[in-house]
């Protein structure tokens, strides 16, 4: 006669009866039997291997384009904006601004306005190109980190451009007011 195992104690063969149950005698697996490990492979479909990471050239190029958009366009705005503010300040103080803005006010500084506008459109083209190429780099895993940085930098570029232009126009207006 065998002594029954204590409730919850392991029995030979790996079977553990539940406490309080009348457990059948321990079952031993047949010799040479290995329990299954994982899932059996399917007969027709096998998961594909992940694509390896590619070189970082695509993402790096996108980042350089975004830096061009975020640095060169605000630089053009900084140069032209100060001249616009300084050139129009005297006429602004002499006249009154009503509800309608008189665009002829900008005619003495039209070259500087053109520089700022060309900088804006060049920054826009470079920024959109950088965003698209950055998204492609992220999706293709070709310089994913550079691609993420490119998308963020290109998205922040218009904010940098607008704030720079606003600040230097105000600085140019203030310089014109202090000299006049």
GULUMGU-152132 format. One record per residue: residue in three letters; x, y, z of N, C-alpha, C in turn; residue number from 1. Coordinates in steps of 0.02 Angstrom, whole numbers, padded with zeros to 5 digits. Each point is the difference from the previous one (the first is absolute). Layout:
+--------+--------+--------+--------+--------+--------+--------+--------+--------+--------+-----+
: residu :    n_x :    n_y :    n_z :   ca_x :   ca_y :   ca_z :    c_x :    c_y :    c_z : num :
+--------+--------+--------+--------+--------+--------+--------+--------+--------+--------+-----+
:    ALA :      X :      Y :      Z :      X :      Y :      Z :      X :      Y :      Z : NUM :
...
+--------+--------+--------+--------+--------+--------+--------+--------+--------+--------+-----+
***
This chain:
+--------+--------+--------+--------+--------+--------+--------+--------+--------+--------+-----+
: residu :    n_x :    n_y :    n_z :   ca_x :   ca_y :   ca_z :    c_x :    c_y :    c_z : num :
+--------+--------+--------+--------+--------+--------+--------+--------+--------+--------+-----+
:    UNK :  00040 : -00058 :  00000 : -00040 :  00058 :  00000 :  00043 :  00062 :  00000 :   1 :
:    UNK : -00023 :  00050 : -00037 :  00038 :  00061 : -00003 : -00034 :  00053 :  00042 :   2 :
:    UNK :  00040 :  00044 :  00023 : -00026 :  00055 :  00040 : -00019 :  00056 : -00047 :   3 :
:    UNK : -00062 :  00026 :  00004 : -00018 :  00054 : -00046 :  00041 :  00063 :  00016 :   4 :
:    UNK :  00014 :  00037 : -00053 :  00038 :  00061 :  00007 : -00042 :  00054 :  00033 :   5 :
:    UNK :  00033 :  00047 :  00032 : -00035 :  00056 :  00031 : -00032 :  00041 : -00054 :   6 :
:    UNK : -00058 :  00031 :  00014 : -00033 :  00041 : -00051 :  00046 :  00055 : -00025 :   7 :
:    UNK :  00006 :  00007 : -00066 :  00041 :  00051 : -00031 :  00072 : -00019 : -00007 :   8 :
:    UNK :  00021 : -00058 :  00026 :  00069 : -00021 : -00007 :  00010 : -00033 : -00068 :   9 :
:    UNK :  00058 :  00011 : -00030 :  00011 : -00032 : -00065 :  00005 : -00076 :  00007 :  10 :
:    UNK : -00023 : -00033 : -00049 :  00003 : -00073 :  00000 :  00048 : -00023 : -00054 :  11 :
:    UNK :  00021 : -00060 :  00001 :  00044 : -00025 : -00053 : -00035 :  00006 : -00067 :  12 :
:    UNK :  00035 :  00020 : -00051 : -00028 :  00008 : -00067 : -00022 :  00070 : -00013 :  13 :
:    UNK :  00003 :  00046 :  00048 : -00015 :  00070 : -00012 : -00072 :  00020 :  00010 :  14 :
:    UNK : -00045 : -00047 :  00020 : -00070 :  00018 :  00009 : -00011 :  00024 :  00071 :  15 :
:    UNK : -00031 :  00059 :  00008 : -00014 :  00027 :  00065 : -00075 :  00001 :  00010 :  16 :
:    UNK : -00026 : -00040 :  00047 : -00073 :  00000 :  00010 : -00022 :  00065 :  00034 :  17 :
:    UNK : -00061 :  00020 : -00014 : -00028 :  00059 :  00033 : -00014 : -00016 :  00073 :  18 :
:    UNK :  00009 :  00049 :  00044 : -00016 : -00013 :  00071 : -00074 : -00015 :  00008 :  19 :
:    UNK : -00013 : -00050 :  00039 : -00069 : -00018 :  00015 : -00032 : -00044 : -00052 :  20 :
:    UNK :  00036 : -00019 : -00052 : -00030 : -00043 : -00051 :  00025 : -00071 :  00010 :  21 :
:    UNK : -00040 : -00046 : -00024 :  00023 : -00069 :  00004 :  00038 : -00014 : -00065 :  22 :
:    UNK :  00064 :  00010 :  00003 :  00041 : -00005 : -00060 :  00012 : -00073 : -00018 :  23 :
:    UNK : -00001 : -00013 : -00064 :  00016 : -00068 : -00020 :  00074 : -00014 :  00013 :  24 :
:    UNK :  00021 : -00061 : -00003 :  00071 : -00013 :  00011 :  00042 :  00036 : -00052 :  25 :
:    UNK :  00061 :  00014 :  00018 :  00045 :  00039 : -00042 :  00009 : -00035 : -00068 :  26 :
:    UNK :  00000 :  00041 : -00052 :  00010 : -00026 : -00068 :  00070 :  00019 : -00022 :  27 :
:    UNK :  00036 : -00048 : -00022 :  00067 :  00013 : -00025 : -00002 : -00001 : -00076 :  28 :
:    UNK :  00032 :  00049 : -00030 :  00004 :  00003 : -00073 :  00042 : -00059 : -00025 :  29 :
:    UNK : -00016 : -00025 : -00060 :  00040 : -00055 : -00026 :  00073 :  00020 : -00010 :  30 :
:    UNK :  00043 : -00046 :  00005 :  00071 :  00014 : -00008 :  00014 :  00025 : -00071 :  31 :
:    UNK :  00043 :  00050 : -00006 :  00018 :  00027 : -00066 : -00049 :  00052 : -00025 :  32 :
:    UNK : -00051 :  00015 :  00037 : -00049 :  00050 : -00022 :  00023 :  00069 :  00022 :  33 :
:    UNK :  00002 :  00047 : -00048 :  00017 :  00070 :  00016 : -00062 :  00042 : -00010 :  34 :
:    UNK : -00016 :  00043 :  00047 : -00059 :  00043 : -00009 :  00013 :  00049 : -00057 :  35 :
:    UNK : -00052 :  00021 : -00035 :  00009 :  00047 : -00056 :  00027 :  00067 :  00025 :  36 :
:    UNK :  00043 :  00030 : -00040 :  00027 :  00065 :  00017 : -00021 :  00049 : -00055 :  37 :
:    UNK : -00043 :  00045 :  00016 : -00022 :  00050 : -00048 : -00054 : -00028 : -00046 :  38 :
:    UNK : -00008 :  00031 : -00057 : -00051 : -00020 : -00048 :  00033 : -00037 : -00057 :  39 :
:    UNK : -00037 : -00045 : -00027 :  00024 : -00037 : -00058 : -00001 :  00046 : -00061 :  40 :
:    UNK :  00049 : -00004 : -00043 :  00000 :  00045 : -00059 : -00057 : -00018 : -00047 :  41 :
:    UNK : -00028 :  00051 : -00032 : -00053 : -00010 : -00047 :  00025 : -00034 : -00063 :  42 :
:    UNK : -00045 : -00028 : -00039 :  00022 : -00036 : -00059 :  00009 :  00045 : -00060 :  43 :
:    UNK : -00036 :  00057 : -00006 :  00005 :  00040 : -00060 :  00029 :  00069 :  00009 :  44 :
:    UNK : -00005 :  00028 :  00059 :  00022 :  00069 :  00010 :  00050 :  00003 :  00056 :  45 :
:    UNK :  00052 :  00037 : -00011 :  00050 :  00012 :  00052 :  00010 :  00075 :  00005 :  46 :
:    UNK :  00005 :  00027 :  00060 :  00010 :  00072 :  00006 :  00067 :  00020 : -00031 :  47 :
:    UNK : -00001 :  00058 : -00032 :  00061 :  00024 : -00033 :  00047 :  00030 :  00052 :  48 :
:    UNK :  00063 : -00001 : -00017 :  00049 :  00029 :  00044 : -00005 :  00076 : -00004 :  49 :
:    UNK :  00013 :  00036 :  00054 : -00002 :  00073 : -00004 :  00055 :  00026 : -00047 :  50 :
:    UNK : -00017 :  00053 : -00034 :  00049 :  00028 : -00047 :  00057 :  00032 :  00039 :  51 :
:    UNK :  00060 : -00011 : -00021 :  00057 :  00030 :  00035 :  00001 :  00075 : -00008 :  52 :
:    UNK :  00029 :  00034 :  00049 :  00006 :  00073 : -00004 :  00048 :  00018 : -00056 :  53 :
:    UNK : -00016 :  00052 : -00036 :  00041 :  00022 : -00056 :  00046 :  00056 :  00024 :  54 :
:    UNK :  00040 :  00025 : -00046 :  00045 :  00054 :  00016 : -00038 :  00063 :  00018 :  55 :
:    UNK :  00033 :  00046 :  00031 : -00032 :  00061 :  00026 :  00000 :  00057 : -00050 :  56 :
:    UNK :  00020 : -00012 : -00061 :  00007 :  00056 : -00048 : -00067 :  00035 : -00015 :  57 :
:    UNK : -00054 : -00038 : -00005 : -00065 :  00030 : -00016 : -00022 :  00047 :  00057 :  58 :
:    UNK :  00005 : -00024 :  00062 : -00020 :  00041 :  00057 :  00046 :  00059 :  00010 :  59 :
:    UNK :  00065 : -00010 : -00010 :  00048 :  00054 :  00009 : -00011 :  00055 : -00052 :  60 :
:    UNK : -00015 : -00020 : -00062 : -00015 :  00050 : -00052 : -00062 :  00040 :  00018 :  61 :
:    UNK : -00051 : -00035 :  00025 : -00061 :  00035 :  00021 :  00015 :  00049 :  00056 :  62 :
:    UNK :  00042 : -00020 :  00047 :  00017 :  00045 :  00055 :  00038 :  00061 : -00024 :  63 :
:    UNK :  00047 : -00009 : -00046 :  00037 :  00057 : -00027 : -00046 :  00048 : -00038 :  64 :
:    UNK : -00048 : -00028 : -00036 : -00049 :  00042 : -00034 : -00042 :  00040 :  00050 :  65 :
:    UNK : -00020 : -00033 :  00054 : -00041 :  00035 :  00050 :  00040 :  00054 :  00035 :  66 :
:    UNK :  00065 : -00013 :  00011 :  00042 :  00052 :  00030 :  00007 :  00059 : -00048 :  67 :
:    UNK :  00006 : -00013 : -00064 :  00001 :  00054 : -00049 : -00063 :  00041 :  00002 :  68 :
:    UNK : -00058 : -00034 :  00007 : -00063 :  00036 :  00004 : -00007 :  00039 :  00065 :  69 :
:    UNK :  00025 : -00028 :  00055 : -00009 :  00032 :  00065 :  00053 :  00052 :  00016 :  70 :
:    UNK :  00054 :  00002 : -00039 :  00054 :  00048 :  00013 :  00005 :  00052 : -00055 :  71 :
:    UNK :  00001 : -00022 : -00063 :  00010 :  00048 : -00055 : -00059 :  00047 : -00010 :  72 :
:    UNK : -00061 : -00026 :  00004 : -00059 :  00043 : -00009 : -00005 :  00053 :  00056 :  73 :
:    UNK :  00009 : -00018 :  00064 :  00000 :  00052 :  00051 :  00059 :  00049 : -00006 :  74 :
:    UNK :  00056 : -00023 : -00027 :  00057 :  00045 : -00011 : -00018 :  00053 : -00052 :  75 :
:    UNK : -00033 : -00022 : -00054 : -00022 :  00049 : -00051 : -00052 :  00047 :  00030 :  76 :
:    UNK : -00044 : -00028 :  00043 : -00050 :  00043 :  00033 :  00033 :  00049 :  00047 :  77 :
:    UNK :  00052 : -00021 :  00034 :  00035 :  00045 :  00046 :  00034 :  00058 : -00036 :  78 :
:    UNK :  00032 : -00016 : -00055 :  00035 :  00053 : -00038 : -00050 :  00048 : -00031 :  79 :
:    UNK : -00049 : -00028 : -00035 : -00049 :  00042 : -00034 : -00048 :  00035 :  00047 :  80 :
:    UNK : -00020 : -00034 :  00053 : -00049 :  00028 :  00046 :  00024 :  00063 :  00035 :  81 :
:    UNK :  00063 :  00000 :  00021 :  00027 :  00060 :  00032 : -00001 :  00059 : -00048 :  82 :
:    UNK :  00021 : -00013 : -00063 :  00000 :  00054 : -00049 : -00071 :  00024 : -00015 :  83 :
:    UNK : -00048 : -00046 :  00001 : -00070 :  00020 : -00011 : -00024 :  00044 :  00057 :  84 :
:    UNK :  00014 : -00020 :  00061 : -00021 :  00040 :  00057 :  00033 :  00068 :  00001 :  85 :
:    UNK :  00066 :  00001 : -00014 :  00036 :  00065 :  00001 : -00022 :  00044 : -00058 :  86 :
:    UNK : -00016 : -00030 : -00057 : -00019 :  00040 : -00059 : -00071 :  00026 :  00002 :  87 :
:    UNK : -00043 : -00033 :  00036 : -00070 :  00021 :  00001 : -00019 :  00038 :  00064 :  88 :
:    UNK :  00044 :  00001 :  00049 : -00016 :  00030 :  00064 : -00017 :  00074 : -00005 :  89 :
:    UNK :  00038 :  00036 : -00040 : -00010 :  00073 : -00006 : -00068 :  00014 : -00031 :  90 :
:    UNK : -00020 : -00038 : -00052 : -00065 :  00011 : -00032 : -00057 : -00022 :  00045 :  91 :
:    UNK :  00012 : -00052 :  00041 : -00052 : -00021 :  00047 : -00014 :  00053 :  00052 :  92 :
:    UNK :  00053 :  00033 :  00024 : -00010 :  00052 :  00051 : -00031 :  00062 : -00031 :  93 :
:    UNK :  00013 :  00015 : -00063 : -00027 :  00060 : -00031 : -00074 : -00008 : -00017 :  94 :
:    UNK : -00020 : -00060 : -00020 : -00070 : -00011 : -00020 : -00039 : -00035 :  00055 :  95 :
:    UNK : -00063 : -00006 : -00013 : -00042 : -00037 :  00047 : -00022 : -00065 : -00033 :  96 :
:    UNK : -00001 : -00051 :  00038 : -00025 : -00064 : -00025 : -00073 : -00005 :  00016 :  97 :
:    UNK : -00040 : -00001 : -00051 : -00071 : -00007 :  00009 : -00019 : -00074 : -00002 :  98 :
:    UNK : -00060 : -00012 : -00022 : -00022 : -00069 : -00005 :  00031 : -00035 : -00061 :  99 :
:    UNK :  00018 :  00039 : -00050 :  00031 : -00029 : -00060 :  00075 :  00012 :  00002 : 100 :
:    UNK :  00038 : -00053 : -00013 :  00072 :  00006 : -00002 :  00020 :  00024 : -00069 : 101 :
:    UNK :  00042 :  00050 : -00003 :  00024 :  00027 : -00063 :  00063 : -00038 : -00019 : 102 :
:    UNK : -00006 : -00044 : -00050 :  00056 : -00042 : -00021 :  00055 :  00041 : -00034 : 103 :
:    UNK : -00015 :  00060 : -00022 :  00052 :  00042 : -00030 :  00052 :  00020 :  00051 : 104 :
:    UNK : -00015 : -00010 :  00063 :  00047 :  00014 :  00054 :  00064 : -00043 : -00009 : 105 :
:    UNK : -00008 : -00059 : -00030 :  00057 : -00046 : -00008 :  00040 :  00011 : -00064 : 106 :
:    UNK : -00022 :  00047 : -00043 :  00036 :  00009 : -00063 :  00072 :  00023 :  00008 : 107 :
:    UNK :  00019 :  00041 :  00049 :  00071 :  00017 :  00005 :  00045 : -00059 :  00021 : 108 :
:    UNK : -00030 : -00051 :  00028 :  00039 : -00058 :  00025 : -00019 : -00064 : -00038 : 109 :
:    UNK : -00021 :  00007 : -00062 : -00025 : -00058 : -00037 :  00053 : -00053 : -00011 : 110 :
:    UNK :  00065 :  00019 : -00004 :  00052 : -00050 : -00008 :  00005 : -00044 :  00063 : 111 :
:    UNK : -00008 :  00031 :  00058 :  00004 : -00038 :  00062 : -00062 : -00044 :  00009 : 112 :
:    UNK : -00057 :  00026 : -00021 : -00061 : -00040 :  00003 :  00007 : -00061 : -00045 : 113 :
:    UNK :  00031 :  00010 : -00059 :  00011 : -00056 : -00046 :  00048 : -00051 :  00031 : 114 :
:    UNK :  00052 :  00024 :  00034 :  00047 : -00046 :  00033 : -00036 : -00043 :  00052 : 115 :
:    UNK : -00043 :  00032 :  00040 : -00036 : -00037 :  00052 : -00049 : -00049 : -00032 : 116 :
:    UNK : -00032 :  00020 : -00054 : -00047 : -00044 : -00034 :  00035 : -00059 : -00032 : 117 :
:    UNK :  00056 :  00011 : -00032 :  00038 : -00055 : -00029 :  00025 : -00047 :  00055 : 118 :
:    UNK :  00022 :  00028 :  00056 :  00020 : -00042 :  00056 : -00058 : -00041 :  00027 : 119 :
:    UNK : -00059 :  00029 :  00003 : -00059 : -00036 :  00023 : -00016 : -00059 : -00046 : 120 :
:    UNK : -00002 :  00013 : -00065 : -00019 : -00054 : -00046 :  00055 : -00053 : -00006 : 121 :
:    UNK :  00062 :  00021 :  00003 :  00054 : -00050 :  00000 : -00003 : -00043 :  00063 : 122 :
:    UNK : -00013 :  00031 :  00057 : -00008 : -00038 :  00062 : -00060 : -00047 : -00003 : 123 :
:    UNK : -00054 :  00023 : -00032 : -00059 : -00042 : -00006 :  00015 : -00062 : -00043 : 124 :
:    UNK :  00033 :  00010 : -00056 :  00016 : -00057 : -00044 :  00047 : -00048 :  00036 : 125 :
:    UNK :  00053 :  00025 :  00031 :  00047 : -00043 :  00035 : -00034 : -00036 :  00059 : 126 :
:    UNK : -00044 :  00035 :  00036 : -00034 : -00029 :  00057 : -00047 : -00056 : -00020 : 127 :
:    UNK : -00039 :  00011 : -00052 : -00046 : -00052 : -00024 :  00039 : -00060 : -00025 : 128 :
:    UNK :  00053 :  00013 : -00037 :  00043 : -00054 : -00025 :  00030 : -00040 :  00059 : 129 :
:    UNK :  00022 :  00036 :  00051 :  00030 : -00033 :  00059 : -00052 : -00042 :  00037 : 130 :
:    UNK : -00061 :  00025 :  00006 : -00053 : -00037 :  00035 : -00016 : -00064 : -00038 : 131 :
:    UNK : -00008 :  00005 : -00065 : -00016 : -00060 : -00040 :  00057 : -00050 :  00002 : 132 :
:    UNK :  00061 :  00023 : -00010 :  00057 : -00045 :  00000 :  00011 : -00028 :  00070 : 133 :
:    UNK : -00013 :  00039 :  00052 :  00007 : -00025 :  00068 : -00051 : -00055 :  00015 : 134 :
:    UNK : -00061 :  00009 : -00023 : -00051 : -00052 :  00010 :  00018 : -00064 : -00037 : 135 :
:    UNK :  00027 :  00008 : -00060 :  00022 : -00059 : -00038 :  00058 : -00034 :  00037 : 136 :
:    UNK :  00046 :  00038 :  00027 :  00057 : -00029 :  00037 : -00025 : -00036 :  00062 : 137 :
:    UNK : -00050 :  00027 :  00033 : -00027 : -00033 :  00059 : -00034 : -00066 : -00020 : 138 :
:    UNK : -00039 :  00001 : -00053 : -00037 : -00059 : -00021 :  00047 : -00055 : -00026 : 139 :
:    UNK :  00052 :  00019 : -00036 :  00046 : -00049 : -00029 :  00056 : -00020 :  00048 : 140 :
:    UNK :  00001 :  00029 :  00059 :  00053 : -00013 :  00049 :  00069 :  00016 : -00028 : 141 :
:    UNK :  00003 :  00053 : -00038 :  00063 :  00022 : -00030 :  00020 :  00066 :  00033 : 142 :
:    UNK :  00030 : -00005 :  00058 :  00017 :  00060 :  00038 : -00060 :  00026 :  00038 : 143 :
:    UNK : -00032 : -00044 :  00038 : -00063 :  00017 :  00034 :  00009 :  00059 :  00048 : 144 :
:    UNK :  00053 :  00000 :  00039 :  00012 :  00055 :  00047 :  00009 :  00066 : -00035 : 145 :
:    UNK :  00039 :  00000 : -00054 :  00009 :  00061 : -00039 : -00066 :  00021 : -00032 : 146 :
:    UNK : -00041 : -00048 : -00022 : -00064 :  00016 : -00030 : -00048 :  00033 :  00050 : 147 :
:    UNK :  00000 : -00026 :  00062 : -00043 :  00030 :  00052 :  00024 :  00071 :  00014 : 148 :
:    UNK :  00066 :  00008 :  00006 :  00027 :  00068 :  00012 : -00017 :  00046 : -00058 : 149 :
:    UNK :  00002 : -00025 : -00061 : -00016 :  00041 : -00058 : -00073 :  00023 :  00000 : 150 :
:    UNK : -00045 : -00045 :  00017 : -00071 :  00018 :  00001 : -00013 :  00052 :  00054 : 151 :
:    UNK :  00029 : -00009 :  00058 : -00010 :  00048 :  00055 :  00029 :  00067 : -00019 : 152 :
:    UNK :  00062 :  00000 : -00026 :  00034 :  00063 : -00017 : -00038 :  00037 : -00056 : 153 :
:    UNK : -00023 : -00037 : -00050 : -00036 :  00032 : -00055 : -00068 :  00026 :  00023 : 154 :
:    UNK : -00030 : -00033 :  00049 : -00065 :  00024 :  00025 :  00008 :  00062 :  00043 : 155 :
:    UNK :  00057 :  00008 :  00033 :  00012 :  00058 :  00043 :  00027 :  00059 : -00042 : 156 :
:    UNK :  00025 : -00014 : -00059 :  00029 :  00052 : -00043 : -00044 :  00060 : -00013 : 157 :
:    UNK : -00064 : -00008 : -00018 : -00043 :  00059 : -00012 : -00009 :  00043 :  00063 : 158 :
:    UNK : -00001 : -00031 :  00058 : -00006 :  00038 :  00062 :  00062 :  00043 :  00010 : 159 :
:    UNK :  00058 : -00030 : -00012 :  00063 :  00038 :  00007 :  00001 :  00057 : -00050 : 160 :
:    UNK : -00021 : -00013 : -00062 : -00002 :  00052 : -00051 : -00046 :  00058 :  00021 : 161 :
:    UNK : -00060 : -00015 :  00022 : -00048 :  00052 :  00019 :  00023 :  00041 :  00059 : 162 :
:    UNK :  00026 : -00033 :  00051 :  00024 :  00037 :  00059 :  00061 :  00043 : -00017 : 163 :
:    UNK :  00044 : -00026 : -00041 :  00059 :  00038 : -00019 : -00020 :  00062 : -00040 : 164 :
:    UNK : -00043 : -00009 : -00049 : -00023 :  00056 : -00041 : -00035 :  00053 :  00043 : 165 :
:    UNK : -00043 : -00021 :  00044 : -00035 :  00047 :  00043 :  00049 :  00039 :  00044 : 166 :
:    UNK :  00048 : -00035 :  00029 :  00047 :  00033 :  00046 :  00044 :  00050 : -00037 : 167 :
:    UNK :  00025 : -00017 : -00059 :  00045 :  00046 : -00033 : -00037 :  00058 : -00032 : 168 :
:    UNK : -00062 : -00009 : -00021 : -00038 :  00057 : -00025 : -00012 :  00050 :  00057 : 169 :
:    UNK : -00018 : -00026 :  00058 : -00010 :  00044 :  00058 :  00066 :  00034 :  00019 : 170 :
:    UNK :  00055 : -00036 : -00003 :  00065 :  00030 :  00015 :  00017 :  00054 : -00051 : 171 :
:    UNK : -00015 : -00012 : -00063 :  00012 :  00051 : -00052 : -00044 :  00061 :  00010 : 172 :
:    UNK : -00063 : -00011 :  00018 : -00045 :  00056 :  00014 :  00025 :  00040 :  00060 : 173 :
:    UNK :  00023 : -00034 :  00052 :  00025 :  00035 :  00059 :  00064 :  00039 : -00017 : 174 :
:    UNK :  00043 : -00028 : -00041 :  00061 :  00036 : -00020 : -00018 :  00061 : -00042 : 175 :
:    UNK : -00050 : -00007 : -00042 : -00021 :  00057 : -00042 : -00032 :  00055 :  00043 : 176 :
:    UNK : -00038 : -00020 :  00050 : -00032 :  00049 :  00044 :  00050 :  00036 :  00044 : 177 :
:    UNK :  00053 : -00035 :  00021 :  00049 :  00032 :  00044 :  00046 :  00048 : -00039 : 178 :
:    UNK :  00009 : -00011 : -00064 :  00043 :  00045 : -00039 : -00039 :  00058 : -00030 : 179 :
:    UNK : -00065 : -00008 : -00007 : -00039 :  00052 : -00034 : -00027 :  00046 :  00049 : 180 :
+--------+--------+--------+--------+--------+--------+--------+--------+--------+--------+-----+
***
